[in-house]
Amino acid sequence: MSDELRESDNIDGKKASAGPFLLAVAIVALILGGIFVASWISPAEENVTESDRVSRSVTDYVDAENRNDAETIKTLTCASFNSSNGPMADVDGTVELKGVDGVVVNGDRARADVTITGGGAGERVSTWALTRDGNRWVVCN
């Protein structure tokens, strides 16, 4: 027996075509092109809301407090920030951030309900004040 295709094996007498393969490649190329154009028109960084930015600032601040990173805390707080009156003034030790909810932005000021656990107390919710500083939000008293 031979591995060659004999004319008697081709029932319809048609030759093989690359058409279906080329059609599939064209469809995949269109889909990928559509994804590329969509990401170019609306980049992900432009889809970040003010609420997301406030939450990110709170998260960064809690992380810096847990690490006792004074330099980072300075960049994440208002110029007039007083840590003895700050939102984590009564915290002893590290805390876990459980949530940032109820973010309300009013111009260059924002408030957020921040839930933390640990730090010498159980779970607690407090309202934090933040101010816009350029493109970011900073924690204030």
Salt bridges, closest charged atoms under 4 A:
ASP9 OD2 - ARG6 NE 3.89
GLU50 OE2 - ARG53 NH1 3.11
GLU50 OE1 - ARG132 NH1 2.87
ASP60 OD1 - ARG56 NH2 2.84
ASP63 OD2 - ARG67 NE 3.09
ASP69 OD2 - ARG67 NH1 2.95
ASP90 OD2 - ARG124 NH1 3.74
GLU96 OE2 - LYS98 NZ 3.50
ASP108 OD1 - ARG132 NE 2.89
ASP133 OD2 - ARG136 NH2 3.29
